[in-house]
Amino acid sequence: MDLDWLPDDLAFRDEVRHFLDEKLTPELRRAGRLATSVYPDHEASMEWQHILHEKGWAAPAWPVKYGGCRWSLTQHYIFGRECTLAGAPNLSPMGIRMVSHAIMAFGTAEQKDFFLPRILTGEVFFCQGYSEPEAGSDLASLNMAAVDDGDDLVVTGSKIWTTHATEANWIFALVRTSKQAKKQQGITFALIDMRTPGIEIRPLVMTSGEQVQNQVFFDQVRVPKTNVLGRIDDGWTVAKYLLNFERGGGAAAPALQVMAEELAEAAKTAVAPNGGALIDDPAFAAKLADARIRADVLEILEYRTLSLVSSGKDPGPAASTIKILGTELSQVLTELALEAAGPRGRAYQPHATMPGGPVVDFTAPADGFVSGAEWQAVSALRYFNDRAGSIYAGSNEIQRNIIAKATLGL
């Protein structure tokens, strides 16, 4: 494999850098640099999406006919890496990276015409309605009922851990339309307008103090059958297809590589237990080197998966592999960052960050004082948020079961 950039790739990289230099404001860079999880400040994220949409780069992985870019895998990688290096805030994955692909694969012409352009502009902002209080990683155990009533489904129940439900105006949800012998059957995939009467949102406060996730209650909510994606009772097929994009639909390796590089720089000034520079501490240096190697391995695996997706093939268990490696490596890096930050990293200073939602029960000091550097202040919140990485999008234990079944036949 030739890993040198071709002249066309270098020209594209320079084009991306010029665009980022011109359009990425200091405020947007700050939102990306000080994000405490994969979800940045909502307003900054939407502002950046609007700028990218004007350029035609909001959804480069989409087919060109829907607004995507005719980029090579190398160009996708370059774009993602350059955005990360420049500190661009992430875009919400729910619409552009996730449900949009299910709409393209299973939607009617009317659904595609309505949702896809509005997802690009941000006019339609989706949240995800999968998990329930009694159905998390074992998602097929979901019970939120959808009763057939003529042209509508009448939905009653609740969804939990719903990120940005307070910002979303649509939710894609799995609902139980019938009870059958196999629990994966009788599930329907529905697109629900969050402004429909009967929907109540109750915010949840996370360990980090942030209010990003929610529980959403549905009381006799009427959903037109025209908003069903795919066939009634066959929503599990749609969900499995979409989960491939949730678990492995984006390149995580560039962000992890940048995180490791920034950590290496910080470790040059951080103090080791023996009093020297932390980067010279053999134990810390070995752990950081191992993390950087794992990030490079993940990059190669992502290349292979993107190649399958771009050729119209189902990535299958590869998405589960990437989900496991990406989330567990991110946890390792946030642990190392907290170690490098030392006592100042343990101080609770959310006012020095830009989280994906409001922080409750915290009063910032009147003078805005922050102990230590920004990266030290943000390290603790990132550590807390990353604990959920091995649980969301299907726990890593479930992912290992999928790999064992699909690849090893166990």
C-alpha positions as a Markdown table, in Angstrom:
| # | Residue | x | y | z |
|---|---|---|---|---|
| 1 | Met | 0.0 | 0.0 | 0.0 |
| 2 | Asp | 1.4 | 3.4 | -1.0 |
| 3 | Leu | 0.7 | 5.9 | 1.8 |
| 4 | Asp | 2.2 | 8.9 | 0.1 |
| 5 | Trp | -0.3 | 11.6 | -1.0 |
| 6 | Leu | -0.8 | 12.0 | -4.8 |
| 7 | Pro | -0.5 | 15.5 | -6.3 |
| 8 | Asp | -4.3 | 15.6 | -6.6 |
| 9 | Asp | -4.7 | 14.7 | -2.9 |
| 10 | Leu | -2.2 | 17.4 | -1.9 |
| 11 | Ala | -4.2 | 19.9 | -4.0 |
| 12 | Phe | -7.4 | 18.9 | -2.3 |
| 13 | Arg | -5.8 | 19.1 | 1.1 |
| 14 | Asp | -4.7 | 22.7 | 0.3 |
| 15 | Glu | -8.2 | 23.5 | -0.9 |
| 16 | Val | -9.7 | 22.2 | 2.4 |
| 17 | Arg | -7.1 | 24.1 | 4.4 |
| 18 | His | -7.9 | 27.4 | 2.6 |
| 19 | Phe | -11.6 | 26.9 | 3.1 |
| 20 | Leu | -11.1 | 26.2 | 6.9 |
| 21 | Asp | -8.8 | 29.2 | 7.3 |
| 22 | Glu | -11.4 | 31.4 | 5.6 |
| 23 | Lys | -14.6 | 30.1 | 7.1 |
| 24 | Leu | -13.8 | 28.6 | 10.5 |
| 25 | Thr | -14.1 | 31.5 | 12.9 |
| 26 | Pro | -12.3 | 31.7 | 16.3 |
| 27 | Glu | -15.7 | 31.1 | 18.0 |
| 28 | Leu | -16.3 | 27.9 | 16.0 |
| 29 | Arg | -12.7 | 26.7 | 16.6 |
| 30 | Arg | -13.2 | 27.2 | 20.3 |
| 31 | Ala | -16.4 | 25.2 | 20.2 |
| 32 | Gly | -14.6 | 22.3 | 18.6 |
| 33 | Arg | -11.5 | 22.5 | 20.8 |
| 34 | Leu | -13.5 | 22.7 | 24.1 |
| 35 | Ala | -16.2 | 20.2 | 23.3 |
| 36 | Thr | -16.6 | 17.7 | 26.2 |
| 37 | Ser | -18.0 | 14.9 | 24.1 |
| 38 | Val | -18.9 | 13.9 | 20.6 |
| 39 | Tyr | -21.7 | 16.5 | 20.8 |
| 40 | Pro | -20.4 | 20.1 | 20.6 |
| 41 | Asp | -22.3 | 23.2 | 21.5 |
| 42 | His | -25.5 | 22.9 | 19.5 |
| 43 | Glu | -25.6 | 26.5 | 18.1 |
| 44 | Ala | -22.0 | 26.3 | 16.9 |
| 45 | Ser | -22.6 | 22.9 | 15.3 |
| 46 | Met | -25.6 | 24.2 | 13.4 |
| 47 | Glu | -23.7 | 27.3 | 12.3 |
| 48 | Trp | -20.9 | 25.2 | 11.0 |
| 49 | Gln | -23.3 | 22.9 | 9.2 |
| 50 | His | -24.8 | 25.9 | 7.4 |
| 51 | Ile | -21.4 | 27.0 | 6.3 |
| 52 | Leu | -20.5 | 23.5 | 5.0 |
| 53 | His | -23.9 | 23.3 | 3.2 |
| 54 | Glu | -23.2 | 26.5 | 1.3 |
| 55 | Lys | -20.0 | 24.9 | 0.1 |
| 56 | Gly | -21.7 | 21.6 | -0.7 |
| 57 | Trp | -19.6 | 19.8 | 1.9 |
| 58 | Ala | -22.2 | 19.1 | 4.7 |
| 59 | Ala | -22.7 | 15.5 | 3.7 |
| 60 | Pro | -19.8 | 14.4 | 1.5 |
| 61 | Ala | -20.5 | 10.7 | 2.1 |
| 62 | Trp | -24.0 | 11.0 | 0.6 |
| 63 | Pro | -24.6 | 10.0 | -3.1 |
| 64 | Val | -24.0 | 13.0 | -5.3 |
| 65 | Lys | -27.7 | 13.1 | -6.5 |
| 66 | Tyr | -28.7 | 13.8 | -2.9 |
| 67 | Gly | -26.1 | 16.5 | -2.3 |
| 68 | Gly | -23.0 | 14.4 | -1.5 |
| 69 | Cys | -19.5 | 14.8 | -3.0 |
| 70 | Arg | -17.7 | 12.6 | -5.6 |
| 71 | Trp | -14.7 | 12.2 | -3.3 |
| 72 | Ser | -12.2 | 9.4 | -3.1 |
| 73 | Leu | -11.7 | 7.6 | 0.2 |
| 74 | Thr | -8.5 | 9.5 | 0.5 |
| 75 | Gln | -10.3 | 12.8 | 0.1 |
| 76 | His | -12.8 | 11.8 | 2.8 |
| 77 | Tyr | -10.0 | 11.0 | 5.1 |
| 78 | Ile | -8.2 | 14.3 | 4.3 |
| 79 | Phe | -11.3 | 16.3 | 4.9 |
| 80 | Gly | -12.0 | 14.7 | 8.3 |
| 81 | Arg | -8.5 | 15.0 | 9.5 |
| 82 | Glu | -8.1 | 18.6 | 8.4 |
| 83 | Cys | -11.3 | 19.6 | 10.1 |
| 84 | Thr | -10.1 | 17.9 | 13.3 |
| 85 | Leu | -6.7 | 19.6 | 13.1 |
| 86 | Ala | -8.4 | 23.0 | 12.6 |
| 87 | Gly | -10.7 | 22.5 | 15.5 |
| 88 | Ala | -14.0 | 22.4 | 13.6 |
| 89 | Pro | -17.0 | 21.4 | 15.7 |
| 90 | Asn | -18.6 | 18.1 | 14.9 |
| 91 | Leu | -22.0 | 17.9 | 13.2 |
| 92 | Ser | -24.8 | 16.0 | 14.9 |
| 93 | Pro | -24.7 | 12.5 | 13.4 |
| 94 | Met | -28.3 | 11.7 | 13.9 |
| 95 | Gly | -29.5 | 13.1 | 10.6 |
| 96 | Ile | -26.6 | 13.4 | 8.2 |
| 97 | Arg | -24.7 | 10.3 | 9.2 |
| 98 | Met | -27.4 | 8.0 | 10.4 |
| 99 | Val | -31.1 | 8.2 | 9.5 |
| 100 | Ser | -30.5 | 9.8 | 6.1 |
| 101 | His | -28.9 | 6.6 | 4.9 |
| 102 | Ala | -31.9 | 4.6 | 6.0 |
| 103 | Ile | -34.2 | 7.1 | 4.2 |
| 104 | Met | -32.2 | 6.7 | 1.0 |
| 105 | Ala | -32.3 | 2.9 | 1.3 |
| 106 | Phe | -35.9 | 2.3 | 2.4 |
| 107 | Gly | -37.8 | 5.6 | 2.0 |
| 108 | Thr | -40.4 | 6.4 | -0.5 |
| 109 | Ala | -39.8 | 9.1 | -3.1 |
| 110 | Glu | -41.9 | 11.5 | -1.1 |
| 111 | Gln | -39.9 | 10.8 | 2.1 |
| 112 | Lys | -36.6 | 11.3 | 0.3 |
| 113 | Asp | -37.8 | 14.6 | -1.3 |
| 114 | Phe | -39.1 | 15.9 | 2.0 |
| 115 | Phe | -36.4 | 14.9 | 4.5 |
| 116 | Leu | -33.1 | 14.8 | 2.7 |
| 117 | Pro | -32.8 | 18.4 | 1.6 |
| 118 | Arg | -34.1 | 19.6 | 5.0 |
| 119 | Ile | -31.6 | 17.5 | 6.8 |
| 120 | Leu | -28.8 | 19.2 | 4.9 |
| 121 | Thr | -30.1 | 22.7 | 5.7 |
| 122 | Gly | -30.8 | 21.8 | 9.3 |
| 123 | Glu | -34.4 | 22.6 | 8.9 |
| 124 | Val | -35.1 | 19.0 | 10.0 |
| 125 | Phe | -33.0 | 18.1 | 13.1 |
| 126 | Phe | -33.4 | 14.5 | 14.2 |
| 127 | Cys | -32.9 | 12.7 | 17.5 |
| 128 | Gln | -32.9 | 9.0 | 18.0 |
| 129 | Gly | -35.6 | 7.0 | 19.7 |
| 130 | Tyr | -34.2 | 3.5 | 20.3 |
| 131 | Ser | -33.4 | 2.7 | 24.0 |
| 132 | Glu | -36.2 | 2.3 | 26.6 |
| 133 | Pro | -36.0 | 1.9 | 30.3 |
| 134 | Glu | -36.2 | -1.9 | 29.9 |
| 135 | Ala | -34.5 | -2.1 | 26.5 |
| 136 | Gly | -31.0 | -0.9 | 26.0 |
| 137 | Ser | -28.3 | -3.0 | 24.4 |
| 138 | Asp | -31.0 | -5.7 | 24.0 |
| 139 | Leu | -32.9 | -3.4 | 21.8 |
| 140 | Ala | -35.2 | -6.0 | 20.3 |
| 141 | Ser | -36.9 | -6.2 | 23.7 |
| 142 | Leu | -38.5 | -2.7 | 23.2 |
| 143 | Asn | -42.1 | -2.3 | 24.1 |
| 144 | Met | -43.2 | 1.2 | 23.1 |
| 145 | Ala | -46.6 | 0.3 | 21.5 |
| 146 | Ala | -47.9 | 1.6 | 18.2 |
| 147 | Val | -51.5 | 0.6 | 17.6 |
| 148 | Asp | -53.0 | 0.5 | 14.1 |
| 149 | Asp | -55.8 | 3.1 | 13.7 |
| 150 | Gly | -56.7 | 3.6 | 10.1 |
| 151 | Asp | -54.2 | 5.9 | 8.4 |
| 152 | Asp | -52.2 | 6.4 | 11.7 |
| 153 | Leu | -50.2 | 4.5 | 14.3 |
| 154 | Val | -51.1 | 5.6 | 17.8 |
| 155 | Val | -47.9 | 5.5 | 19.9 |
| 156 | Thr | -47.7 | 5.2 | 23.7 |
| 157 | Gly | -44.6 | 4.6 | 25.8 |
| 158 | Ser | -41.2 | 6.2 | 26.4 |
| 159 | Lys | -37.6 | 6.4 | 25.1 |
| 160 | Ile | -34.6 | 7.2 | 27.1 |
| 161 | Trp | -31.0 | 8.5 | 26.7 |
| 162 | Thr | -32.4 | 10.6 | 23.8 |
| 163 | Thr | -29.6 | 13.0 | 22.9 |
| 164 | His | -30.7 | 16.6 | 22.0 |
| 165 | Ala | -34.4 | 15.8 | 22.2 |
| 166 | Thr | -35.0 | 19.4 | 23.3 |
| 167 | Glu | -33.3 | 20.7 | 20.1 |
| 168 | Ala | -34.8 | 18.2 | 17.7 |
| 169 | Asn | -38.0 | 18.7 | 15.7 |
| 170 | Trp | -38.1 | 15.1 | 14.5 |
| 171 | Ile | -37.3 | 11.7 | 16.0 |
| 172 | Phe | -36.7 | 8.4 | 14.3 |
| 173 | Ala | -38.0 | 5.6 | 16.6 |
| 174 | Leu | -38.5 | 1.9 | 16.8 |
| 175 | Val | -42.0 | 1.0 | 18.0 |
| 176 | Arg | -43.8 | -2.3 | 18.7 |
| 177 | Thr | -46.6 | -2.8 | 16.2 |
| 178 | Ser | -47.2 | -6.5 | 17.0 |
| 179 | Lys | -46.2 | -9.3 | 19.4 |
| 180 | Gln | -44.6 | -12.2 | 17.6 |
| 181 | Ala | -42.7 | -15.3 | 18.6 |
| 182 | Lys | -39.4 | -13.7 | 17.6 |
| 183 | Lys | -38.9 | -10.4 | 19.3 |
| 184 | Gln | -37.1 | -8.9 | 16.4 |
| 185 | Gln | -40.4 | -9.2 | 14.4 |
| 186 | Gly | -43.3 | -6.9 | 15.0 |
| 187 | Ile | -41.1 | -3.8 | 15.2 |
| 188 | Thr | -41.7 | -0.8 | 13.0 |
| 189 | Phe | -39.4 | 2.1 | 12.1 |
| 190 | Ala | -41.2 | 5.5 | 12.3 |
| 191 | Leu | -40.3 | 9.1 | 11.7 |
| 192 | Ile | -42.2 | 11.2 | 14.3 |
| 193 | Asp | -42.7 | 14.9 | 14.3 |
| 194 | Met | -41.7 | 16.1 | 17.8 |
| 195 | Arg | -44.3 | 18.9 | 17.7 |
| 196 | Thr | -47.1 | 16.3 | 17.6 |
| 197 | Pro | -49.5 | 16.6 | 20.7 |
| 198 | Gly | -48.8 | 14.0 | 23.4 |
| 199 | Ile | -45.0 | 14.2 | 23.5 |
| 200 | Glu | -43.3 | 15.3 | 26.7 |
| 201 | Ile | -39.5 | 15.7 | 27.2 |
| 202 | Arg | -37.8 | 15.4 | 30.6 |
| 203 | Pro | -34.1 | 16.2 | 30.6 |
| 204 | Leu | -31.6 | 14.0 | 32.3 |
| 205 | Val | -28.5 | 15.3 | 34.1 |
| 206 | Met | -25.3 | 13.3 | 33.4 |
| 207 | Thr | -22.4 | 12.5 | 35.8 |
| 208 | Ser | -20.6 | 15.4 | 34.2 |
| 209 | Gly | -23.4 | 17.8 | 35.1 |
| 210 | Glu | -24.4 | 18.3 | 31.5 |
| 211 | Gln | -28.0 | 18.2 | 30.4 |
| 212 | Val | -27.7 | 16.7 | 26.9 |
| 213 | Gln | -29.8 | 13.5 | 27.1 |
| 214 | Asn | -33.4 | 13.1 | 27.9 |
| 215 | Gln | -36.4 | 10.8 | 28.4 |
| 216 | Val | -39.2 | 11.3 | 26.0 |
| 217 | Phe | -42.8 | 10.2 | 26.8 |
| 218 | Phe | -45.4 | 9.5 | 24.2 |
| 219 | Asp | -49.1 | 9.5 | 25.2 |
| 220 | Gln | -51.5 | 8.5 | 22.4 |
| 221 | Val | -49.3 | 10.2 | 19.8 |
| 222 | Arg | -50.7 | 9.9 | 16.3 |
| 223 | Val | -48.1 | 9.1 | 13.6 |
| 224 | Pro | -49.3 | 8.9 | 10.0 |
| 225 | Lys | -48.4 | 5.6 | 8.3 |
| 226 | Thr | -46.8 | 7.7 | 5.5 |
| 227 | Asn | -44.0 | 8.3 | 8.1 |
| 228 | Val | -43.2 | 4.6 | 8.4 |
| 229 | Leu | -39.8 | 3.8 | 6.9 |
| 230 | Gly | -39.9 | 0.5 | 5.2 |
| 231 | Arg | -42.7 | -1.9 | 6.0 |
| 232 | Ile | -44.8 | -2.2 | 9.1 |
| 233 | Asp | -43.5 | -5.0 | 11.4 |
| 234 | Asp | -40.2 | -5.1 | 9.5 |
| 235 | Gly | -38.5 | -2.1 | 11.1 |
| 236 | Trp | -35.7 | -4.4 | 12.5 |
| 237 | Thr | -34.3 | -4.7 | 9.0 |
| 238 | Val | -34.1 | -0.9 | 8.7 |
| 239 | Ala | -32.6 | -0.6 | 12.2 |
| 240 | Lys | -29.9 | -3.1 | 11.5 |
| 241 | Tyr | -29.0 | -1.3 | 8.3 |
| 242 | Leu | -28.8 | 2.1 | 10.1 |
| 243 | Leu | -26.8 | 0.7 | 13.0 |
| 244 | Asn | -24.0 | 0.0 | 10.6 |
| 245 | Phe | -23.7 | 3.7 | 10.1 |
| 246 | Glu | -24.1 | 4.5 | 13.8 |
| 247 | Arg | -21.3 | 2.1 | 14.8 |
| 248 | Gly | -19.0 | 2.6 | 11.9 |
| 249 | Gly | -20.3 | 5.3 | 9.6 |
| 250 | Gly | -17.7 | 7.9 | 10.2 |
| 251 | Ala | -13.9 | 8.0 | 10.5 |
| 252 | Ala | -13.0 | 8.1 | 14.2 |
| 253 | Ala | -9.2 | 7.5 | 13.7 |
| 254 | Pro | -8.3 | 11.0 | 12.6 |
| 255 | Ala | -9.8 | 12.5 | 15.7 |
| 256 | Leu | -8.1 | 9.9 | 18.0 |
| 257 | Gln | -4.8 | 10.5 | 16.2 |
| 258 | Val | -5.0 | 14.2 | 16.8 |
| 259 | Met | -6.0 | 13.6 | 20.4 |
| 260 | Ala | -2.9 | 11.5 | 20.9 |
| 261 | Glu | -0.7 | 14.1 | 19.2 |
| 262 | Glu | -2.1 | 16.9 | 21.4 |
| 263 | Leu | -1.6 | 14.8 | 24.5 |
| 264 | Ala | 2.0 | 14.1 | 23.5 |
| 265 | Glu | 2.5 | 17.9 | 23.3 |
| 266 | Ala | 0.8 | 18.5 | 26.7 |
| 267 | Ala | 2.9 | 15.8 | 28.3 |
| 268 | Lys | 6.1 | 17.7 | 27.4 |
| 269 | Thr | 5.2 | 20.3 | 30.0 |
| 270 | Ala | 3.2 | 18.1 | 32.4 |
| 271 | Val | 5.2 | 16.9 | 35.5 |
| 272 | Ala | 5.9 | 13.2 | 36.0 |
| 273 | Pro | 5.8 | 11.6 | 39.5 |
| 274 | Asn | 9.6 | 11.7 | 39.5 |
| 275 | Gly | 9.6 | 15.4 | 38.9 |
| 276 | Gly | 10.7 | 15.4 | 35.2 |
| 277 | Ala | 8.6 | 15.9 | 32.1 |
| 278 | Leu | 5.7 | 13.4 | 31.8 |
| 279 | Ile | 6.6 | 12.5 | 28.2 |
| 280 | Asp | 9.9 | 11.2 | 29.5 |
| 281 | Asp | 8.3 | 8.9 | 32.1 |
| 282 | Pro | 8.7 | 5.4 | 30.6 |
| 283 | Ala | 5.4 | 4.1 | 31.9 |
| 284 | Phe | 3.4 | 7.0 | 30.5 |
| 285 | Ala | 5.4 | 7.1 | 27.2 |
| 286 | Ala | 4.7 | 3.3 | 26.7 |
| 287 | Lys | 0.9 | 3.8 | 27.2 |
| 288 | Leu | 0.8 | 6.7 | 24.8 |
| 289 | Ala | 2.8 | 4.9 | 22.2 |
| 290 | Asp | 0.5 | 1.9 | 22.4 |
| 291 | Ala | -2.5 | 4.2 | 22.0 |
| 292 | Arg | -1.0 | 5.9 | 18.9 |
| 293 | Ile | -0.3 | 2.5 | 17.3 |
| 294 | Arg | -3.9 | 1.4 | 18.0 |
| 295 | Ala | -5.2 | 4.6 | 16.3 |
| 296 | Asp | -3.2 | 3.8 | 13.2 |
| 297 | Val | -4.6 | 0.3 | 13.1 |
| 298 | Leu | -8.1 | 1.7 | 13.5 |
| 299 | Glu | -7.4 | 4.0 | 10.5 |
| 300 | Ile | -6.6 | 1.0 | 8.2 |
| 301 | Leu | -9.8 | -0.8 | 9.4 |
| 302 | Glu | -11.8 | 2.3 | 8.6 |
| 303 | Tyr | -10.4 | 2.4 | 5.1 |
| 304 | Arg | -11.5 | -1.1 | 4.5 |
| 305 | Thr | -15.0 | -0.5 | 5.8 |
| 306 | Leu | -15.4 | 2.8 | 3.9 |
| 307 | Ser | -14.4 | 0.9 | 0.7 |
| 308 | Leu | -17.2 | -1.6 | 1.3 |
| 309 | Val | -19.8 | 1.1 | 1.9 |
| 310 | Ser | -18.7 | 3.1 | -1.1 |
| 311 | Ser | -19.1 | 0.1 | -3.3 |
| 312 | Gly | -22.7 | -0.5 | -2.1 |
| 313 | Lys | -21.9 | -3.4 | 0.2 |
| 314 | Asp | -23.0 | -4.0 | 3.8 |
| 315 | Pro | -20.0 | -3.5 | 6.1 |
| 316 | Gly | -21.5 | -6.2 | 8.4 |
| 317 | Pro | -19.5 | -7.0 | 11.6 |
| 318 | Ala | -16.7 | -4.6 | 10.6 |
| 319 | Ala | -18.8 | -1.8 | 11.9 |
| 320 | Ser | -19.0 | -3.6 | 15.3 |
| 321 | Thr | -15.2 | -4.0 | 15.3 |
| 322 | Ile | -14.6 | -0.3 | 14.6 |
| 323 | Lys | -17.1 | 0.7 | 17.3 |
| 324 | Ile | -15.3 | -1.4 | 19.9 |
| 325 | Leu | -11.8 | -0.2 | 18.9 |
| 326 | Gly | -12.8 | 3.4 | 18.6 |
| 327 | Thr | -14.7 | 3.8 | 21.8 |
| 328 | Glu | -12.2 | 1.8 | 23.9 |
| 329 | Leu | -9.3 | 3.7 | 22.5 |
| 330 | Ser | -11.0 | 7.0 | 23.2 |
| 331 | Gln | -11.5 | 5.9 | 26.8 |
| 332 | Val | -7.8 | 5.1 | 27.0 |
| 333 | Leu | -6.8 | 8.5 | 25.7 |
| 334 | Thr | -9.1 | 10.4 | 28.0 |
| 335 | Glu | -7.7 | 8.5 | 30.9 |
| 336 | Leu | -4.2 | 9.4 | 29.8 |
| 337 | Ala | -5.2 | 13.1 | 29.4 |
| 338 | Leu | -6.6 | 13.1 | 33.0 |
| 339 | Glu | -3.4 | 11.6 | 34.2 |
| 340 | Ala | -1.4 | 14.3 | 32.4 |
| 341 | Ala | -3.7 | 17.1 | 33.7 |
| 342 | Gly | -2.9 | 16.1 | 37.3 |
| 343 | Pro | -4.7 | 17.9 | 40.2 |
| 344 | Arg | -5.9 | 20.7 | 38.0 |
| 345 | Gly | -7.7 | 18.3 | 35.7 |
| 346 | Arg | -9.7 | 17.0 | 38.7 |
| 347 | Ala | -11.1 | 20.5 | 39.3 |
| 348 | Tyr | -14.7 | 20.8 | 38.1 |
| 349 | Gln | -14.6 | 23.7 | 35.7 |
| 350 | Pro | -17.4 | 23.4 | 33.1 |
| 351 | His | -17.4 | 27.2 | 32.5 |
| 352 | Ala | -14.0 | 26.7 | 30.8 |
| 353 | Thr | -15.6 | 24.3 | 28.3 |
| 354 | Met | -18.3 | 24.3 | 25.6 |
| 355 | Pro | -20.5 | 21.3 | 26.3 |
| 356 | Gly | -23.3 | 20.0 | 24.1 |
| 357 | Gly | -25.9 | 21.2 | 26.5 |
| 358 | Pro | -26.5 | 23.3 | 29.6 |
| 359 | Val | -24.6 | 22.5 | 32.8 |
| 360 | Val | -26.9 | 22.5 | 35.8 |
| 361 | Asp | -26.3 | 23.1 | 39.6 |
| 362 | Phe | -23.0 | 24.9 | 38.9 |
| 363 | Thr | -22.2 | 28.6 | 39.5 |
| 364 | Ala | -19.1 | 29.9 | 37.7 |
| 365 | Pro | -16.8 | 32.1 | 39.7 |
| 366 | Ala | -17.6 | 35.8 | 39.3 |
| 367 | Asp | -14.1 | 36.5 | 37.8 |
| 368 | Gly | -14.3 | 33.5 | 35.5 |
| 369 | Phe | -11.1 | 32.0 | 37.0 |
| 370 | Val | -9.9 | 28.8 | 35.5 |
| 371 | Ser | -7.2 | 26.7 | 37.2 |
| 372 | Gly | -4.7 | 25.5 | 34.7 |
| 373 | Ala | -4.8 | 25.4 | 31.0 |
| 374 | Glu | -8.0 | 24.9 | 28.9 |
| 375 | Trp | -7.0 | 21.3 | 28.1 |
| 376 | Gln | -6.6 | 20.5 | 31.8 |
| 377 | Ala | -10.1 | 22.0 | 32.5 |
| 378 | Val | -11.8 | 20.0 | 29.8 |
| 379 | Ser | -10.0 | 16.7 | 30.5 |
| 380 | Ala | -12.3 | 15.6 | 33.5 |
| 381 | Leu | -15.5 | 16.3 | 31.6 |
| 382 | Arg | -14.3 | 14.3 | 28.6 |
| 383 | Tyr | -13.3 | 11.5 | 30.9 |
| 384 | Phe | -16.8 | 11.3 | 32.4 |
| 385 | Asn | -18.5 | 11.5 | 29.0 |
| 386 | Asp | -16.3 | 8.9 | 27.4 |
| 387 | Arg | -17.3 | 6.3 | 30.0 |
| 388 | Ala | -20.6 | 5.9 | 28.1 |
| 389 | Gly | -18.7 | 5.2 | 24.8 |
| 390 | Ser | -18.5 | 1.5 | 25.3 |
| 391 | Ile | -22.3 | 1.4 | 26.1 |
| 392 | Tyr | -24.0 | 3.6 | 23.5 |
| 393 | Ala | -24.8 | 2.4 | 20.0 |
| 394 | Gly | -25.0 | -1.1 | 21.4 |
| 395 | Ser | -22.6 | -2.0 | 24.2 |
| 396 | Asn | -19.2 | -3.4 | 23.3 |
| 397 | Glu | -20.2 | -6.8 | 24.8 |
| 398 | Ile | -23.1 | -6.9 | 22.3 |
| 399 | Gln | -20.7 | -5.9 | 19.5 |
| 400 | Arg | -18.4 | -8.8 | 20.5 |
| 401 | Asn | -21.3 | -11.2 | 20.4 |
| 402 | Ile | -22.2 | -9.9 | 16.9 |
| 403 | Ile | -18.6 | -10.5 | 15.7 |
| 404 | Ala | -18.5 | -14.0 | 17.2 |
| 405 | Lys | -21.8 | -15.0 | 15.6 |
| 406 | Ala | -21.2 | -13.4 | 12.2 |
| 407 | Thr | -17.5 | -14.2 | 11.8 |
| 408 | Leu | -16.8 | -17.2 | 13.9 |
| 409 | Gly | -20.2 | -18.9 | 13.7 |
| 410 | Leu | -20.5 | -19.2 | 17.5 |
